Amino acid sequence: MSRLLLVSNRLPVTVKAEKDGVSVVRSAGGLATGLRGPHERSGGLWIGWPGDVSRLTPPQRASVEAQLAELRCVPLYLSASEVSRFYEGYSNRTLWPLCHYLIDRIPQQDRDWDVYRKVNERFADLVARHYQPGDTIWVHDYQLMLVPAFLRARLPQARIGFFFHIPFPSSEIFRTLPHRADLVRGLLGADLIGFHTLTYVRHFSSTLMRLLGLETVVDRVAYDGREVRLGAFPMGIDAQAFENLAREPAVLEEVRTHREKSSELRLVLGVDRLDYTKGIPRRLLAVQRLLEREPTWRGRLRFVQVAVPSRTAVADYAAYRDKVDELVGRINGLYGSVHNVPVHYLYRSFNERQLTALYRAADVMFVTPIRDGMNLVAKEFCAARPDEDGVLVLSEFAGAADEMGDAVMVNPYDVEGMADALEAALEMPEEERRTRMRILRARVKEYDVHWWVRTFLNELQSTPTPPPRVEPAGAEAALTQLREASRLLLLIDYDGTLVSFAPKPELASPDAELLDLLQRLATRRDTRVHIVSGRPRETLEAWFGGLPVGLHAEHGLWSRPEPGQPWTSQEGVTTDWKTLVRPVLEAFAARVPGAFVEEKSGSLAWHFRQVDPVFGARQARELRLHLGEVFAHGPLEVLPGDKVVEVRARGVNKGRVVELVTRDMAPGTRMVAIGDDRTDEDLFAALPEGSLAIHAGGKDSRARYRVNGPPEVRNLLSSLLVG
């Protein structure tokens, strides 16, 4: 396999200063566990912040770097200011609450963006220094959203993946960010962007459309000349490790102790970081509500809440801790006794062995985050139950809910509903408990963290390596080719090529300078000129009928190759479909102010030139999808253009003009096509070998030559007349 470069905010290690030196210990988290195998087998590197090492002496720091090198870890050191503003600031005071739908917690002023951007650039620089051709780069999480684009600029041919570990919010939420477009463009530097659920993928796709006007086609989006893939890859846990722990004699002994101490009680368990997204206050209120309305549970219920300290330097977290402390005290004051209190609140960290014992001892696991990217605790609980007992109560807003349908689902904002679910879980018959747990365990074991890593990397490594980007040659190279030809046949688009787009089609009539240019081109020695446009034939005749040029209207449906000849239509084209399509286009125009419908003899066009570009692009996408569903098997095709959606008879395209004009073409004639949008790609594709295709604008094109819009097209054609 190719060498794997892993990039995350934190290295998967803990640096411990001791009396006789300093040690670097591997972390035991799910990400570190899942990625350790591919990291080591590929001989790869893991790049990230090693934690605060500012207090270490120079010899201790040297020892840390040597130990990190042995673990194939590359440290990126952050100053105290960078930790405060990049990590605690923009990442966790802005992005974290926003992605969890808590926009009221976002600071009113965006003061940490510059540091976030600068640290992301430092990460990209460090990765680029260690990159070797053929490496696969996998960047992780919201702290590093700009890294993929920075890497793409430094390493255009690199294969880059990104995984977003927290929820990606709806586009309405994400668009409240001042630097929203920068973050999205940052992610689009990757070849593959992964999320936990299909819902998050849809949210990201909607954001792309709303912010950048980019349309996702199934699971991929075209951006900057590349294809970016999107996918749902639900992260798992090391399920076998938890099951093995749950069977260890020492753990079973601890389970026995827990149950003896709660012999007359039912044990309900909550395990979370102390974070305001985890829903702990409402969970406590649900326990209180059950005790309040069902006195029979008083003295029979013990709720153990493990709260792991988190981000203690952030003021919001300190206030949240105070709130939880107050609730615990109130509930115990109301329903406790001399011998027992209903809530056992443990504000500290537990190791995996201790947690596994609690998981296996619990009757009910209460997992109620108000929003969570995945929630691995829910999966750990199931993996730690080889006895196939216990009930999982799970928030429908946790990413894990998409997979774990046999849990008891709750709305974490509904305290009364959670109290109902908790009571139902406590009273659930044994057969139902075991059936549900058996199904949950099968899922957790099959789709574990190793499956997650393998699936993501297989998808990433199957993406084609971006080819070296060859920029189309410019106007000077095209002019040289034109001048070298003994005879020229020019096929020139009109709107967007010879003239810029106007708010309404009728306002884009040719000016005197353009008419003079076309007249002189058409009378140049050994040069023939044809205008190939989507305009109606009546318009082209009115504008250019007095010039010695060929005219081709409605994308080749109508042609008049020589002045004075009659217009002829392509055979076999019907218009019966118009009566069905016109009402659809008019309905869309009615709901989009500024949009309008244009009717031509062989097509209908829905224009949105006067509509907000992003809103118009979104409505155009909906219209294309709707038309595609309704008329998928009809004699029609739906054609996206520049600020237009056109419906025309199938088989009508500008490419047919090439066959028509080459019938009487003199030997040695070089054919040249100039155009700016999707309709002109049909023209380019039909050109015979040795022809020139010139794209006018910045879109992706098969053309080998490129000029920058109508002014450069006119300059190029004018230069052809000189000398």
N, C-alpha and C positions, 0 to 999 in steps of 0.2 A: 504494500500500500504506500501511497505518497506520504511524505513527512507532514505531520499535522502541527500547525501553529495555533494554539488555543489562546484567546485573548479575553480576559475578564477583568473587572474592576479590582478584585482581590485574588491573590494567588491562593491555591488550595492548601495553605500551610499556616501554622501558628508559630511565631517566634517567641521563645521563652528565655528570658535572661535568668541565669541561676548563679549561685555563689561561685562555682568553679568553671563558669563559662556561659555559653549561650547555645541553645538547641533549636533546631527547626523540625517541627512535628507535622506530619501530614494531617489534613482535615479529614473528617469522616462524613462530610455532607454528601447528599445524593449526586450533585454535579461532579464533585471530585471523584466519587466512587465510580460513576459511569464512564468518565472520560479517562480514568487512569490507564486502562488497558490499551485503547487506541493511542494514547499519548506515548506510552512506553514502547509498544510494538513498532510504532512508526519512527521511533527515534526523534520525536518532535520536541517542541518547546512550549512551555506555558508562560505567558507574559501577563504581568499584573502587579498591583501594589502589594508589597509584603506586610503592610501594617506599619505602625509607628515605630521606627527604629532610631529616632532622633536622640534618644538617651543612651544609646550604645556607644562604647568606646571604639576608637579606630580598630583595635585588634578584634573586638567582638563583631564589628561590622564585617571585617574581612572573613571571619569565621562563618557568619551568616551567608555571605556571598558564595563561599566555597561549598557550603551545605546545599544551598539553592541550586548551584551548578550541578551537583551530584543528582539532584532530583529533576534536572532538566527544566528548571524554572528561571525565568529572566525577570529581575525586579525592575519596576519603574517607581522611583521614589517620589513622593509627594510632600511638599512643604505643608506646614500647619495651616497656612492660608489656603492652599489648594484643597486640602481635606475639608476645611470649613466651607469653602465656596463651591467647589466642584461636587463633592460627595454629600456633605450635610446640607449644602445650599441648594444648587439647581437640581441635582438628582433627587434629593429626598424632601426638599421643601416645595418643589415645583412639579417635577415629573411624577413622583410617586403619588401625591394626592390627586393630581389630574387624572392619571390612568385608573385610579380607583373611584372616580366620579365625585371627588370631594373638592370641588373647585373653590369653595369658600375658604379652604385652608391655604390656598396659593397666595404668596406674598403680593401685595399691591404693586410693588415696583420690582422690575426684572433686573436686579443688580448683579446676578452671578452668571449670566449667560456668557460673557466674554471669557471667564475662567473655565467654564464647562467646555467651551469651544477649544480653548488653548490646550487643556489637558487631553481632550480627544485627539488633537493634532500631535501631541507628544506620544500618545499611544501608537498612532499610525507611523510616526517616524521610527519608533523603536522596532515595531514589527517589520517595517521595510528594511531596516538595517540587518535583520536576521533572516530575511526571506531568501530562499533559494529557488530557482526555477523548478516548477513542478510541485511546490508545496501547496497544501490545502490550508486555508486560513478560516478559522471559525471564531467569530466574535460573539460575545454574550452580553445581553441585557441593556436596559434602558440608560445606564450610565455612559454607554459608549455608542450612542445612536449615530454620531457623526463619523465614526471611524471608518465604516465601509467606503464612503465617498472619498475620504482622505486617502485611503489605501488605493482606491481605483485610480486616482490621479497620479499616485506614485508608481503603481504596479498595474498597468492597464491589462496585462495578460493573466493576472493572478485569478485563481478560483477562490471566491470569498463567500462564506456563509454567515448568516446572522440569526440568532435566536432571541426572541423577545419573551422573557420569563414571567412578566406580569401581564395583567389584562391590557389589551389595546382597546381604548374606549371608542364609543361611537364618534362619528365625524363631527357631530354637533359639539361634543365635549372637547375633542382634540383641537378643533378650530379656534378655541378660546385662547390658545397659546400665542404670544406675540411672534415667536420664532418657529411656528408650526411648519412652514414650507422648508426651512433649512433642515429640520429634523427628518422630514420625510425624504428629502433629496439625499440626506446622509445615508438612510437605510437603503435607498435605491442603488447605492454603489455596490451592493452585494449581488451575487448570482442567485442565491436562494435565501428567502426570509421566512423563518419558521415561527409559528405561534402554537399555543397549546390547543386551541379549539378552532373550529370552522367559523364560529361567531366572530372571533378576533380577526380572522382572515377577511371576513366580509366587512368589518369595520374599517380595516386598513384599505381595502379596495375602494370603499366609499370615500375615504379621505383622499385617496389619490385622484379620484374623479373630481371631487369638490375643490381641492386645492390646486391641482395641476392640470385638470382636464384629461387625465390619463385613464383609459378604459382597460379594465382587466378582462381578458378573454380566458374563461375557465379558470386557470391557475397561473397565468403569466401576464406580464405587462411589458410592452415595448417602451424602452427609455434610453435616450442618449445613444441610439444605435445598437443597443443590446437588448436581450430578452431576460427579464428578471422573473424568477419563479416564486410563487407564494405557496405555502402549505401549512396544514395543521399536523403537528407532531406532539401528541399528548405525552408529557414527561412522566416516567414511572420511577420506581424506587428499586433498591436492591432487595427484592422481595424474599429471595432465598436466604439472605443474611438475616433478615428479621425473623423468618421462620426458624432458622437454626438457633438464634438467640432464645426464642420462645420455648425451645425444647431443652435448653441447658439446665442442669440440676440447680445451679445457683439461682437462676432466674425463677425456676419453678418454686424454689424455697421462698423467694421474695413474694411471689404471687400468693403462696399459702399464707404468708404473714399478713398481706393486705386483706385477704378474705377473712382471716381470723379476727382482725381488728374491726372488720365490718360485718361480722357474722349475722347480725340481725338487720343489716342495712343493705340497700341496693346502692351500688357504686356507679355514679355518673362521672365521666372524665372529660375535661377540656385541656388541650395542650396547644399553646400558641406562643409566638413572640408577643410581647406586650406592645401591640401596634393597633392604632385606631381603626385599621381596616378589618380587624379580626372579629368585631362584633361582640366583645366580651360584656360590655354593660347590658345590652339587650338580652344576652344569654343569661346573665345573672337575674335580670328582671323576670325572665321566663321561669326560672327556678323559683323565684319569690312568688310569682303568680300561682304556680302549681301548689305550693305550700299554703298559700292564702285561701284558695278556693277548695282544696281537698285536704282537710285537716288530717285525714288518715295517713298521709305521707309524712307528716311531721314526726321526727324521731325514727323514720324508716329510710331516709334518703341522705346520702352523703355525696356532695358534689365537690370533686377535687379539681381545682383549676390551677394548672401549671402555667405560669406566666414568665417566659424567658426574657430577661432585661434586653432592651433594644434601643439603640440611638439615644442613649441617656443624655447626650449633650444637646439634643433638640428640645426646645421649650414645649412644643406641642405634646411630646411624649411624656414629659414630666407632669403636665396638666392632666393627661390621660390617666397616668398612674394614680394621681390623687383621686380622680373620679372613681376608678375601680376600687381603690382602698375604701372609699366612703361607702360604696354600695355593699361591699363584703361586710363591713362593720354593721351596716344597717340591717341586713338580712339576718346575720347571726344574732344581732340584738333582739330582733323580733321573734325568731323561731328557734334559737338555741336554748340549751339547758345547761345545768351544772356539769352534766356528764357528756354532752354532745353538742356540736354546732353543725349546721347543715352544709356550710361552705368551708372547705379547707383550701386556703389560698396560698400558693407556694411561689414566691417571686424569686426564682433562681433557675440556673441551668441544670439539666439532668443529662446524664450520659445515655447512650443507646440502650444499655443493659437495664438501667433504671426505668426508662420509658417503656421498654418492651414488657417489663413486669407489670407496669400500670395498665398498658394496653390489654394484657391477657387477663388481668384481674377485673377489668371494668365490665359492668353489665350493659352500659350505654356509652357510646362515644359521641360527644356533643360538639359538632364542627359547624359553626355558624358565622363565617366571615360575611361582612356586608358586600365584599367584592374580593375575589382572589384569583390570581392567574391560574393556579392549579389546585393547590393544597395537598401536599404530600402526606400530612399527618393522617388524613382519611385513609390513604393507601397503606401506610405503616400499620395502622390499627388492624386492618384486614389481614395483612401478611403475618402479623403476630398472633393470629387466632387459628392455629392448627386444630384446635378443639371444635372449630366451626360453630362457635357460639358468639353471642354479643350482637348488639344492634348499633348500626351507624346512623345517626341523625345528621343530615348534611344540608348546608345552604345551597339553594338552587343557583346562587350567584358565584359559587366556586367553580373554577374550570373543571374540576373533577366530577361535577354533577353530570356532565355530558356523557361520561363513561359509566358512572356508578348508579345506574337507574334502580338498583335493588336496595339502595339506602332509603331511609325515610326522609323525603325532601321537605324543606321548610323555607319560608320567606323570612330572612333574618330581620326584617323590619317589622314583622308581625309578632309581637310578644305573646299575644293570646294564642296564636296559631302554633308558636314554638312550645308553649306550655302543653297544648293538646298533643303535639307530636312526641314530646318527652314522656307524657303519661302513656301514650299508645306504645312507645318503645319499651317502657318498663313493664307493661302488662302483656306484651306480645307472646303468644304461645311458642313453646320450644320448637315445634316443627317448622313454623314460619321463620323463626330466627335462624335456624340452621339452613333452611333452603336459601334464604337471602344471602347469608354469609358464604355459603358454598359458591354461589354465582359470583359474588364480589371477589372472592379469593382467586377464582379461576382467571378472572380478568386481570387482576393485579399481578398475578404470577406470570401470565403470558406476555403482557405488555409492560415489562419492567424497564428499568433504566438502561439496561444493555440493549434492549430492543429499540428504545428511543434513540440512543447514540447511533446504532447501526443503521436505522432507517434514515435518519437525517443525513449521515455521512454518505450513504449509498446514493441518495437523491442528489446531494451536492456534487459528489464525484462523477455522477453520470451527466452532469451539465457539461456541454462542450466548452472547452477552454476558449475564452474570447479570442477571435482571430486578431492579428495585428491590424490596427485601424488604418485603412488607406483612405486618406482624404481625397475626394474628387479633385481633379485638376481645375484650375481657375480659368478666368476669361482669356488671359494671354495665351495659354496652351490651346484653348479652343480656337482662338483667332488664327493661330499658326496653322492648325489643321484645316480651317476653312479656306485660308488663302492658298494652301497647297493644292486644293481641289481644282481640276480643270472645269468641272461643271458642278453646280449646286442645285439641290432641290430642298427648299426650306419648308418644314411643317411647323407652324408656330401657333401655340395656344394664345388666347386673348386675355381673359380675366386673370389677374395675378401674374401674368407673364409680360404682356405689352403695356398693361395699365394696372394700377393698384385697385384694390377692391373699394367700391363705393357703398354707402349705406343702402342704396337701392340699385337694382340692375340698370335701370334706365339712366342713371346719373354717371355711368362709366363710358360714355360715348368717346370715340377717338378725338384727340385734339389735332390741330392743324400740323403740328410738328410730326406726330406719328403718321398721319396720312402722307405727308411728304416723304418720310423715311421709307414707307412701304412702296410708294410710287417709284422711288429711285432704286430700291432693291429689286423690284419686279422688272425694271428695265435695264438692270445690270447685265452685262454680257454673260451668257451661259448660266443664267440664274432663273429659277422658277420659284414662286412664293405661293404657299397655301395657308390660309387661316383655318385652323381646326378647333372649333369651339363648342361649348355646350349651349350657346345662345340659339334662339329660334332662327330659322332661315330668313324670315322677314326682316329681323334686326340686322343680320349680317349683310343682306342685300342693300338695305337702306344706308348702312355705314360704309360698305366697301364695294358696292356694285359698280362704282365708277373707276375702280382700279383694275389693272391687268393681273389679278390674282385669282387663284382657286379658292372656293369657299366650301366649308364642310360644317354643317349645323347639327345641333343636338347630339354631340359625340359621335358623328358619323352616320346618323340615321338618314340625313339628307345631304346630298352632295351636288355641287356645280363646279366641276374641275376647271372649266374655262369660261371666261367672260362671254356672255351671250348665249351660253348653253342653258337648257331648261334644268330645273332642279329635279333630281330623281331620288326616290326613297328606297331604302333597303327592303327587299322582298320578304314577305311572310311575317311582318310585324303588325300585331293587332293592338287595338286600344280599348277593347271591351272592359278591361280591368279598371279603367279610370273611375268608373262609377262606384267601384268598391273602395278604391284607395283614397279618392278625393275627400270623403267625409272624415277619414282618419287624420289626414294632414291638416284639414281645417280645424278639427277639434284640438289638435296640439297647438296650432297657431293661436286659437282663441284663449288658451290657458297660459301662453307665453307672450307677454307684451313685447312688441317689436318684431315678432316673427311673422312671416307671411308666406303664402303659397303662390308659386308661379306655375302656370300651365303652358306646356309646349305641345306640339302635335303628337309626339311620341313619348312624352314623359311628364312627370309632375315633380316639382321641387319645393322643399320646405326650407326656406332661408331663415337664418338667425344672425345675420350680419349686425343687426342693431341691438342684439341681446347681450347682457353681461357674458363674457367669454366662457367662464366656468359653468355658469348656470345653463347657458345655451348648449355647451358640450354635453352636460348631464342629460338635458332634455332630448338632445339628438340621439344619445345612446339609448334612452328609453324608447324613443320612436323606432329606431332600427331594430331593437329587440322585439318590439310589438309587431312590427311589419314582418319580421322574420318568422315569428310564431304563426301569424295569421295566414301569410301567403308563402309559406316555405316551399310548397310543391307547385306553385303556380308558374305562369310564363313570365315571371318578373324577377328583377334583381334590385336590391337596395344598395345604393352607391353612396358612401360617405365622401363628401368633398370639402372644400375650404368654406366653412360657415354655411354648409348646405347639406341636406339629405335628399338625394334624388332617387326616384323610383322610375325605372324604365323597363322596356321589354328585354327579356333575356337575350343575350347575343349581340346587343348593340353596344359597340365601343369604338374608341378612336383607332384601335388597331386595324380595323377594316379599311380605313382610309389608305393605309400603306399599300395594300393590294391594288386598290383602285388607281392610285397615281403612278405606280411603277409599271403599269401595262405599256405605256408609251414612252418610258424613260430612256433617254439616249445612253448608249454604253459609256462607261467611265464617269457617270454621274454619282456624286457623293450625296447621300440623303442625310439631312440634319433635322432633328426634332428638338423643339424647345418647349418646355412646359413646367408647371409648378405643383400639380396635385395628383391625387390618386388616379384620376381619369387619364392623365398623361402617361402613367406607368404602362397602360395597355399599348399606347402608341410606341413607347420606347421598346417594349418587349417584341413588337412586330417588325422592328427595323431589320433590314438585311445586314449581313456581315459587312463590316467596313464602314457602317454608318456612324454618326455622332449623335449621342443623346446628351442634352444639356438641361440640367435641373435649375430652375430659377427659385431659390429660397433655401431654407435650412432643414427641410424634412428629409427623412430617409428616402433614398432613391436608388434605382439600378443604374442611373446615369453616371458615366465616367467623368463628366465635367459639371461644374457648378458655378453659377453666378448668383449675385445677391439681389434678386428681385428685379422688377421692371426697369429701374434706372440703368442697372448694369446690362440688362438685355438690350436696351436701346443703344447704349454705348458700344456694345459688341457689334451690333448690326451696322451702326454708323461707321465703326472702324473698318468694316469690310468694304466700305465704299471709298476709303481713302487709299490712294496709291495704286 
